[in-house]
């Protein structure tokens, strides 16, 4: 049952990301997370999709500054970037 619930939440989250008219990265993420449910999962999914759409430069700097293990995340992003560009 739990897998069905998570799959449903992911479907709603992706649908929200593709269909809800919003103006910014933060508005997109906050609008979905504030609906409740499994907020860490939906925040991660919609944050990723919105990040691709709006671009890294449009993610609020104060949100990035609060990331746990920010240096590790940046290193992984750089490795991914290098793999995709080669």
N, C-alpha and C positions, 0 to 999 in steps of 0.2 A: 504494500500500500504506500509506503513512504516514497519509493521510487516513482510511482505514478504521480504523487503530489509534487515531487521535485521536477519531474518532466513537465507537468502542467505549469508550474511557476516559471520554468525556463521559457516555455512557449509563450506565455503571457508577456514575459520580460522582453523577449526578442520582438514580439509583435508591437509592444509599446515603443521600443527603440526605432522601429521602422515606420510606425504609423502615427505617433503622437506629435503634433506640431509644437515644437519648442524652439527657443532662440539661442540656447547655449549649452555647453557641456554640463555645467552645474545644475541648470534648470532640468535638464533631461534626467540626471541621476537623482536629484532630490525629489522630483515629481514621482518617480517610480518607487524609491525607497520609502517615501512617506506614505505609501499605500499599505505598508505593513507586510505581513506574511514572513517569508524567509529572506529578510532584508540583506543579510550578508551575501547570500547567493545572488539575489537579484541585483544588488549593488555592484557586485563583481562583473556580472554579465553585461548589464547595461552600461557600466563604466567602461568596459572594454570596447563595446560597440560604439559608444558615443566618442571615445577617444580616437577611434579610427576615423569616424565621421568629422569631428571638429578639429582633430589634430592635438598633439601633445601641448603645443603652445597655448591652447585654450583651456587646459586644466588649471584650476586655480592654484597659484603658487603655494598658498597656505595649506592646501590639501596635500601637495607633493611633499612639503617640508615635514609633515606629520607621519609619513610612511615609515613603518617599522622595517628595518633592514633595507633602507633606501639605496645604500651603496651596492648591495648584492643585486637588487632589482635593476639598477642602472647597468651593472656589468652584464647581466643576462640579456638585457635589451641590446646592448652593444654587440654581444656575440650573435644574437639573432639578426641584427642589422647586417653584420659582416657576412653571415651565411646567405642571406637573401640577396646581397649585392654582388656576390662572387659567382 
